[in-house]
Amino acid sequence: MRAVVLTGPHTAEVADVPAPRPGPGQVVVDVSRVGVCGTDVELFTGEMSYLHDGQAAYPLRPGHEWCGTVSAVGDGVEEAWVGRRTTGDTMLGCGHCRRCLAGRHHVCADRYEIGIRGGWHGALAEQLLVPASSLHALPDALDDTAGAMVEPGGNAVRAVRAANVGEGDQVLVAGPGTIGLLAALFVEAAGARAHLLGPDEQSLEFARSLGLTHTWTEATLPDEPWDAVVDASTGASVPARAVDLVEPAGRVVFIGIAPTPTLFDSRSLVFRDITAVGILGASAGLAGAIEAYANGSVDPRPLVAATVPLTQAAAVLAGERPGSRGPKVHVDPRR
């Protein structure tokens, strides 16, 4: 089968690789759509921290935002999965450690991250091997575009839940990228008011086309009582700013990752009774994202600027931006 293989920094190719065969408890998925994520770009450029601490190594096959159809199952897996459209969890825990047994497999010390950590091959390929236990069936209401947006949506769901958003709350989301935009849409779906903070006016234009009309730069940000702040940015100064902005007894959620260490005064959390939460991965939010997409309360599809063939994936990883203004590019490995 064909797959995108990263062989070193800034080096990617579409190669012929052995097709996967399912072992016990595993399935093979014929991939129909894959999203290109910032993490994939960092793996391509060599900047991803896992490449420097031994959790990932070249050659590497990326891709973790996917959907497809199960085409083969291994021993112990119900045959009913064959032919079903599905997406799945990126985080694959060992299944027997204390964290996994407590439902925290996404922070298992020995976890694989599909297409990212531990050498588990990713979804920028014609087929993908995954454990059946990681699958989430997709309803007919979700097309392939929405299906491949479940993983980023799950991250946004977890961030909004962690913000403890309630009816009428004022929530500031920093960062108008994919996760920030989805978080703002989930905030609005929860009955709260989403405000989006971007680095400049140009970065906010697309957000306004989604109906997110409360958009601000640092220069225009109003003096509002922010019940929660979600940092979905990559700015090293944003975490400290988020802590300063949130209301006393409010919540700050960190889901964006800056390229350099960030600093804030932890005394601010104590003296103002602020709850700070970090979010890693979509695991516990996948079902919520599927439900919201299926019932129409959140539509992620306008965020996808274009869908390109597998042969164009390397160019996208290198920074090519085909299509409209949306922040996400999808790949169709069947093309």
BELZI-V130587 format. One record per residue. N is the residue number from 1. RES is the residue in three letters. SS is DSSP state (helix for helix, strand for strand, loop for the rest). Layout:
n:N res:RES ss:SS
n:N res:RES ss:SS
This chain:
n:1 res:MET ss:loop
n:2 res:ARG ss:strand
n:3 res:ALA ss:strand
n:4 res:VAL ss:strand
n:5 res:VAL ss:strand
n:6 res:LEU ss:strand
n:7 res:THR ss:strand
n:8 res:GLY ss:strand
n:9 res:PRO ss:loop
n:10 res:HIS ss:loop
n:11 res:THR ss:strand
n:12 res:ALA ss:strand
n:13 res:GLU ss:strand
n:14 res:VAL ss:strand
n:15 res:ALA ss:strand
n:16 res:ASP ss:strand
n:17 res:VAL ss:loop
n:18 res:PRO ss:loop
n:19 res:ALA ss:loop
n:20 res:PRO ss:loop
n:21 res:ARG ss:loop
n:22 res:PRO ss:loop
n:23 res:GLY ss:loop
n:24 res:PRO ss:loop
n:25 res:GLY ss:loop
n:26 res:GLN ss:strand
n:27 res:VAL ss:strand
n:28 res:VAL ss:strand
n:29 res:VAL ss:strand
n:30 res:ASP ss:strand
n:31 res:VAL ss:strand
n:32 res:SER ss:strand
n:33 res:ARG ss:strand
n:34 res:VAL ss:strand
n:35 res:GLY ss:strand
n:36 res:VAL ss:strand
n:37 res:CYS ss:loop
n:38 res:GLY ss:helix
n:39 res:THR ss:helix
n:40 res:ASP ss:helix
n:41 res:VAL ss:helix
n:42 res:GLU ss:helix
n:43 res:LEU ss:helix
n:44 res:PHE ss:helix
n:45 res:THR ss:helix
n:46 res:GLY ss:loop
n:47 res:GLU ss:loop
n:48 res:MET ss:loop
n:49 res:SER ss:loop
n:50 res:TYR ss:helix
n:51 res:LEU ss:helix
n:52 res:HIS ss:helix
n:53 res:ASP ss:helix
n:54 res:GLY ss:loop
n:55 res:GLN ss:loop
n:56 res:ALA ss:loop
n:57 res:ALA ss:loop
n:58 res:TYR ss:loop
n:59 res:PRO ss:loop
n:60 res:LEU ss:strand
n:61 res:ARG ss:loop
n:62 res:PRO ss:loop
n:63 res:GLY ss:loop
n:64 res:HIS ss:loop
n:65 res:GLU ss:strand
n:66 res:TRP ss:strand
n:67 res:CYS ss:strand
n:68 res:GLY ss:strand
n:69 res:THR ss:strand
n:70 res:VAL ss:strand
n:71 res:SER ss:strand
n:72 res:ALA ss:strand
n:73 res:VAL ss:strand
n:74 res:GLY ss:loop
n:75 res:ASP ss:loop
n:76 res:GLY ss:loop
n:77 res:VAL ss:loop
n:78 res:GLU ss:loop
n:79 res:GLU ss:helix
n:80 res:ALA ss:helix
n:81 res:TRP ss:helix
n:82 res:VAL ss:loop
n:83 res:GLY ss:loop
n:84 res:ARG ss:loop
n:85 res:ARG ss:strand
n:86 res:THR ss:strand
n:87 res:THR ss:strand
n:88 res:GLY ss:strand
n:89 res:ASP ss:loop
n:90 res:THR ss:loop
n:91 res:MET ss:strand
n:92 res:LEU ss:strand
n:93 res:GLY ss:loop
n:94 res:CYS ss:loop
n:95 res:GLY ss:loop
n:96 res:HIS ss:loop
n:97 res:CYS ss:loop
n:98 res:ARG ss:helix
n:99 res:ARG ss:helix
n:100 res:CYS ss:helix
n:101 res:LEU ss:helix
n:102 res:ALA ss:loop
n:103 res:GLY ss:loop
n:104 res:ARG ss:loop
n:105 res:HIS ss:helix
n:106 res:HIS ss:helix
n:107 res:VAL ss:helix
n:108 res:CYS ss:loop
n:109 res:ALA ss:loop
n:110 res:ASP ss:loop
n:111 res:ARG ss:loop
n:112 res:TYR ss:strand
n:113 res:GLU ss:strand
n:114 res:ILE ss:loop
n:115 res:GLY ss:loop
n:116 res:ILE ss:loop
n:117 res:ARG ss:strand
n:118 res:GLY ss:loop
n:119 res:GLY ss:loop
n:120 res:TRP ss:loop
n:121 res:HIS ss:loop
n:122 res:GLY ss:loop
n:123 res:ALA ss:loop
n:124 res:LEU ss:loop
n:125 res:ALA ss:strand
n:126 res:GLU ss:loop
n:127 res:GLN ss:strand
n:128 res:LEU ss:strand
n:129 res:LEU ss:strand
n:130 res:VAL ss:strand
n:131 res:PRO ss:strand
n:132 res:ALA ss:helix
n:133 res:SER ss:helix
n:134 res:SER ss:helix
n:135 res:LEU ss:strand
n:136 res:HIS ss:strand
n:137 res:ALA ss:strand
n:138 res:LEU ss:loop
n:139 res:PRO ss:loop
n:140 res:ASP ss:loop
n:141 res:ALA ss:loop
n:142 res:LEU ss:loop
n:143 res:ASP ss:loop
n:144 res:ASP ss:helix
n:145 res:THR ss:helix
n:146 res:ALA ss:helix
n:147 res:GLY ss:helix
n:148 res:ALA ss:loop
n:149 res:MET ss:loop
n:150 res:VAL ss:helix
n:151 res:GLU ss:helix
n:152 res:PRO ss:helix
n:153 res:GLY ss:helix
n:154 res:GLY ss:helix
n:155 res:ASN ss:helix
n:156 res:ALA ss:helix
n:157 res:VAL ss:helix
n:158 res:ARG ss:helix
n:159 res:ALA ss:helix
n:160 res:VAL ss:helix
n:161 res:ARG ss:helix
n:162 res:ALA ss:helix
n:163 res:ALA ss:loop
n:164 res:ASN ss:loop
n:165 res:VAL ss:loop
n:166 res:GLY ss:loop
n:167 res:GLU ss:loop
n:168 res:GLY ss:loop
n:169 res:ASP ss:loop
n:170 res:GLN ss:strand
n:171 res:VAL ss:strand
n:172 res:LEU ss:strand
n:173 res:VAL ss:strand
n:174 res:ALA ss:strand
n:175 res:GLY ss:loop
n:176 res:PRO ss:loop
n:177 res:GLY ss:loop
n:178 res:THR ss:helix
n:179 res:ILE ss:helix
n:180 res:GLY ss:helix
n:181 res:LEU ss:helix
n:182 res:LEU ss:helix
n:183 res:ALA ss:helix
n:184 res:ALA ss:helix
n:185 res:LEU ss:helix
n:186 res:PHE ss:helix
n:187 res:VAL ss:helix
n:188 res:GLU ss:helix
n:189 res:ALA ss:helix
n:190 res:ALA ss:loop
n:191 res:GLY ss:loop
n:192 res:ALA ss:loop
n:193 res:ARG ss:strand
n:194 res:ALA ss:strand
n:195 res:HIS ss:strand
n:196 res:LEU ss:strand
n:197 res:LEU ss:strand
n:198 res:GLY ss:loop
n:199 res:PRO ss:loop
n:200 res:ASP ss:loop
n:201 res:GLU ss:helix
n:202 res:GLN ss:helix
n:203 res:SER ss:helix
n:204 res:LEU ss:helix
n:205 res:GLU ss:helix
n:206 res:PHE ss:helix
n:207 res:ALA ss:helix
n:208 res:ARG ss:helix
n:209 res:SER ss:helix
n:210 res:LEU ss:loop
n:211 res:GLY ss:loop
n:212 res:LEU ss:loop
n:213 res:THR ss:loop
n:214 res:HIS ss:loop
n:215 res:THR ss:strand
n:216 res:TRP ss:strand
n:217 res:THR ss:loop
n:218 res:GLU ss:loop
n:219 res:ALA ss:loop
n:220 res:THR ss:loop
n:221 res:LEU ss:loop
n:222 res:PRO ss:loop
n:223 res:ASP ss:loop
n:224 res:GLU ss:loop
n:225 res:PRO ss:loop
n:226 res:TRP ss:strand
n:227 res:ASP ss:strand
n:228 res:ALA ss:strand
n:229 res:VAL ss:strand
n:230 res:VAL ss:strand
n:231 res:ASP ss:strand
n:232 res:ALA ss:loop
n:233 res:SER ss:loop
n:234 res:THR ss:loop
n:235 res:GLY ss:loop
n:236 res:ALA ss:loop
n:237 res:SER ss:loop
n:238 res:VAL ss:helix
n:239 res:PRO ss:helix
n:240 res:ALA ss:helix
n:241 res:ARG ss:helix
n:242 res:ALA ss:helix
n:243 res:VAL ss:helix
n:244 res:ASP ss:helix
n:245 res:LEU ss:helix
n:246 res:VAL ss:strand
n:247 res:GLU ss:strand
n:248 res:PRO ss:strand
n:249 res:ALA ss:strand
n:250 res:GLY ss:strand
n:251 res:ARG ss:strand
n:252 res:VAL ss:strand
n:253 res:VAL ss:strand
n:254 res:PHE ss:strand
n:255 res:ILE ss:loop
n:256 res:GLY ss:loop
n:257 res:ILE ss:loop
n:258 res:ALA ss:loop
n:259 res:PRO ss:loop
n:260 res:THR ss:loop
n:261 res:PRO ss:loop
n:262 res:THR ss:loop
n:263 res:LEU ss:loop
n:264 res:PHE ss:loop
n:265 res:ASP ss:loop
n:266 res:SER ss:helix
n:267 res:ARG ss:helix
n:268 res:SER ss:helix
n:269 res:LEU ss:helix
n:270 res:VAL ss:helix
n:271 res:PHE ss:helix
n:272 res:ARG ss:loop
n:273 res:ASP ss:loop
n:274 res:ILE ss:loop
n:275 res:THR ss:strand
n:276 res:ALA ss:strand
n:277 res:VAL ss:strand
n:278 res:GLY ss:strand
n:279 res:ILE ss:loop
n:280 res:LEU ss:loop
n:281 res:GLY ss:loop
n:282 res:ALA ss:loop
n:283 res:SER ss:helix
n:284 res:ALA ss:helix
n:285 res:GLY ss:helix
n:286 res:LEU ss:helix
n:287 res:ALA ss:helix
n:288 res:GLY ss:helix
n:289 res:ALA ss:helix
n:290 res:ILE ss:helix
n:291 res:GLU ss:helix
n:292 res:ALA ss:helix
n:293 res:TYR ss:helix
n:294 res:ALA ss:helix
n:295 res:ASN ss:helix
n:296 res:GLY ss:loop
n:297 res:SER ss:loop
n:298 res:VAL ss:loop
n:299 res:ASP ss:loop
n:300 res:PRO ss:loop
n:301 res:ARG ss:helix
n:302 res:PRO ss:helix
n:303 res:LEU ss:helix
n:304 res:VAL ss:strand
n:305 res:ALA ss:strand
n:306 res:ALA ss:strand
n:307 res:THR ss:strand
n:308 res:VAL ss:strand
n:309 res:PRO ss:strand
n:310 res:LEU ss:helix
n:311 res:THR ss:helix
n:312 res:GLN ss:helix
n:313 res:ALA ss:helix
n:314 res:ALA ss:helix
n:315 res:ALA ss:helix
n:316 res:VAL ss:helix
n:317 res:LEU ss:helix
n:318 res:ALA ss:loop
n:319 res:GLY ss:loop
n:320 res:GLU ss:loop
n:321 res:ARG ss:loop
n:322 res:PRO ss:loop
n:323 res:GLY ss:loop
n:324 res:SER ss:loop
n:325 res:ARG ss:loop
n:326 res:GLY ss:loop
n:327 res:PRO ss:loop
n:328 res:LYS ss:strand
n:329 res:VAL ss:strand
n:330 res:HIS ss:strand
n:331 res:VAL ss:strand
n:332 res:ASP ss:strand
n:333 res:PRO ss:loop
n:334 res:ARG ss:loop
n:335 res:ARG ss:loop
